[in-house]
Amino acid sequence: MIAIYGIKFILIGLVLTIALSLWSASKDSVLLFVLAVILAFITLFLMFFYRNPVRVVPEDRNLILSIADGTILSVEEFGNEFIGNSGKKVSIFLSVFDAHINRIPVDGKIEYIKYLPGKFLKAFEKDASDCNEQTEIGLDFGSGKMIFKQIVGILARRIEYTLDEGQIVNGGDIFGMIHFGSRAELFLPENVEVMVKPGQKVIAGETAIGRIKE
């Protein structure tokens, strides 16, 4: 399945590929043919990048799910008033080969959404968490509050999300996408036990980042 966020880019690639192929045939041009082949490969890559894999969401509603496919960069202590002053920050790096669809981490209510303009540092750099352009989303999951972020990288220049303040959401549901290599983060309160470690691969909507303590 192809994500709706990428359909227009794929269609543009297809149209240009077909147009160049027809032009190269009419002109009997090797150069135009080579350009058409290059465009065809780019279009195929876009189809791969904008894939939207089917995910099986765990039935356990006490799990905090990964919001993105990728690799855990770090798990570290942090402080934030919204979630209760202290907790843990989990950072995920998304390479261009990871599916970039973002999913809701847990059932709850969207408390706020902030768009923060910034730089385009490499997504795996630590400073990218604070300095890069990003969307910050606050979520109340009943027994606590958490924050999750979509952060751009050096290639990613566009963040998409379909959420509103006050919206009731379900864990595992698609809420947006970051275009090309990027970073995602979850800020979890003390009543969530983190279950992942740096270097671990995670899958959006399936991998448990943490568990809400009873």
C-alpha positions, 0 to 999 in steps of 0.5 A: 500500500502507498501512503497518501502523502506520497501519491502526488510525488509518485504521479509526477515521477510517472508522468515525467518518465512516460513523457521522456520515454516518448520524447526519446523514442520520437527523437531517437535520443540516447540521452533522453532515454538515459534520463527516462531510465534514471527517472524511472528508478527515482519513481520506483524508489519513491514508491518504496519510500512512501510504502504504508505497511500493514501493522498488527497493533498489540491488544494490550492498551497499557503499552506505549507503541513506537511512533516510527520505524527506525533505530533507537538512538538513546534513552535518557533522563529528562525533565518536563513540566507537562509530563510531571517534571521527570521521566525518560526521552526515547529518540528514534532515527529513521533512515531513508530505507525505513517506512516513514509513516507515523503512528499514535503511541497510545489511546488518549486525548491530544492536549496541544500541538506545537510547530517549532521552526528550526535548523536541518541538522543531521537527524542522528546528531543530539542537537537535532532534538532541540535545534531542528524544525519539528512538531511537538504533540502533547497527549493525555493517556488517562493515567499520565501525560506524554509528548511525542515529536516529529523532527526533520533531518538534513534531507527531510524538509516537510512534516505532515500530521492530521491531528487537532487539539482535543482529538481522541486518538487510538494507539497504532492509528496513522497520524502523519509522516516525515519526508525522508531521513528524520528523527522521532522522539517520545517523552515518557513520564515516571509511571511508564517503564521503558522497554527498549535500548539503544541500537534496537530496531523498532516498528511503528504501531507494533514495537512496545517502547514502554509499559504503563505501570499498574 
